[in-house]
Amino acid sequence: MKYSADATLRYQGGIWGQGRAYQITLNYLQFLTRQSKENGYPVIWAMHFAPEFPNIRENLKLLGENEVISAAKSVDVEYIFCGHTHHQDAYESKLVDGVNVICSGSSTECTFPPAHIGNSVQVISLEVDGNKIVAAPHDEIKCSEYGVYEI
């Protein structure tokens, strides 16, 4: 099953580069997550904006990020994959235990020179037991000084 939830700002005058987690969208996402798990599917959430990303500028934060983390915890979603920040990171939520955020970084923004500064790709393997993700080990692959990812 595939679903998409929109976190685009829906009002005039919003800050470019910022999103909002709307409660109606989170409610529906929770409903779809419960339904998927009841049908035996493991669930991860993938979203553009990174909830609780450390040291991000205030005008780039996801508005309602705590609500995203709480909603994920309420339906036993343990992994949220995201982007937006152009920095690779993996961290557990500070708000609740058991929700892990894996942020992809800026894998497609390799530029020369110097391409090796900050650009990376994460390789993630999901280990699944029934409808539960039991592990998501990941490795980071850095961009070389020549703008190439060497595997």
C-alpha positions in Angstrom: 0.0 0.0 0.0 1.3 3.5 -0.8 -0.1 6.8 0.5 1.1 10.3 0.5 0.5 13.1 3.0 1.0 16.7 2.1 2.9 19.0 4.5 2.9 22.1 2.3 2.0 25.4 3.9 -1.7 26.1 2.9 -1.9 29.8 3.7 -0.6 33.0 2.1 2.5 34.6 3.6 4.2 31.4 4.8 8.0 31.2 4.9 9.6 29.6 1.8 11.2 26.3 2.8 8.9 25.6 5.7 6.1 23.0 6.1 3.3 22.4 8.5 1.9 19.1 9.9 -1.8 19.6 9.7 -3.9 17.7 12.3 -6.4 16.5 9.7 -3.6 15.1 7.6 -2.0 13.4 10.7 -5.4 11.9 11.7 -5.8 10.4 8.3 -2.2 9.1 8.2 -2.8 7.4 11.6 -5.9 5.8 10.2 -4.1 4.5 7.2 -1.2 3.3 9.3 -3.6 1.3 11.6 -5.4 -0.1 8.6 -2.1 -1.2 7.0 -0.8 -2.8 10.2 -4.1 -4.7 10.7 -3.6 -6.1 7.2 -0.1 -7.3 8.2 2.0 -4.6 6.6 5.0 -3.0 8.3 4.9 0.8 8.1 7.5 3.5 7.9 6.7 7.1 7.3 8.6 9.0 4.7 8.3 12.8 4.5 10.2 15.7 3.2 10.4 17.8 6.4 12.5 16.4 9.2 10.8 16.5 12.6 13.0 17.6 15.5 16.1 18.1 13.3 18.9 19.3 15.6 20.3 22.8 15.1 18.0 23.8 12.2 17.1 27.4 11.7 13.7 28.4 13.1 12.4 29.4 9.7 13.1 26.0 8.2 11.6 23.9 11.0 8.5 21.8 10.4 5.6 23.5 12.1 3.9 20.9 14.3 6.9 18.6 14.4 6.0 17.4 18.0 2.5 16.4 16.7 4.2 14.3 14.0 6.4 12.5 16.5 3.4 11.9 18.9 1.2 10.7 16.0 3.9 8.3 14.9 4.3 6.9 18.4 0.5 6.5 18.9 0.4 4.0 15.9 3.8 2.3 16.7 5.7 3.8 13.8 9.3 3.5 14.8 11.0 5.0 11.7 10.5 8.3 9.9 12.6 8.8 6.7 13.0 12.4 5.6 15.1 15.0 3.8 14.8 18.8 3.5 17.9 19.7 5.7 20.7 18.9 3.2 22.5 17.3 6.2 22.7 13.6 6.9 21.7 12.5 10.4 20.0 9.7 12.3 18.5 10.3 15.8 15.9 9.2 18.2 13.1 11.6 19.1 13.7 13.8 22.2 9.9 13.9 22.7 9.2 10.2 23.0 11.2 7.0 23.1 11.1 4.6 20.2 10.6 7.0 17.2 13.8 7.2 15.1 14.3 9.8 12.4 16.7 9.1 9.5 17.5 12.2 7.4 19.0 11.5 4.0 21.2 14.6 3.6 21.9 16.1 0.2 22.8 13.1 -1.9 21.9 14.8 -5.2 23.6 18.1 -4.5 27.2 17.0 -5.3 29.0 20.0 -6.8 32.7 20.5 -7.7 34.7 21.8 -6.1 34.6 20.8 -3.2 32.0 18.1 -3.7 33.1 16.0 -0.6 31.9 18.5 1.9 28.7 17.3 3.6 27.2 15.3 0.7 26.3 11.7 1.4 23.9 8.8 0.7 22.5 6.5 3.3 22.0 2.8 2.5 19.3 1.4 4.7 18.2 -2.2 5.1 14.9 -2.9 6.8 14.6 -6.0 8.9 10.9 -7.0 9.2 9.1 -9.5 11.5 5.4 -9.7 10.5 4.0 -6.1 10.5 6.9 -4.8 12.7 10.2 -3.3 11.6 12.7 -4.7 14.0 15.8 -3.0 12.7 16.9 -0.4 10.2 20.7 -0.5 10.1 22.2 2.1 7.8 25.6 3.1 6.4 26.6 6.5 5.2 28.5 6.8 1.8 30.3 10.1 1.4 30.8 11.9 -1.9 34.4 11.9 -3.1 36.4 15.1 -3.9 35.6 14.3 -7.5 31.9 14.4 -7.1 31.4 10.6 -7.2 29.9 8.2 -4.7 32.3 5.3 -4.3 30.6 2.1 -3.1 
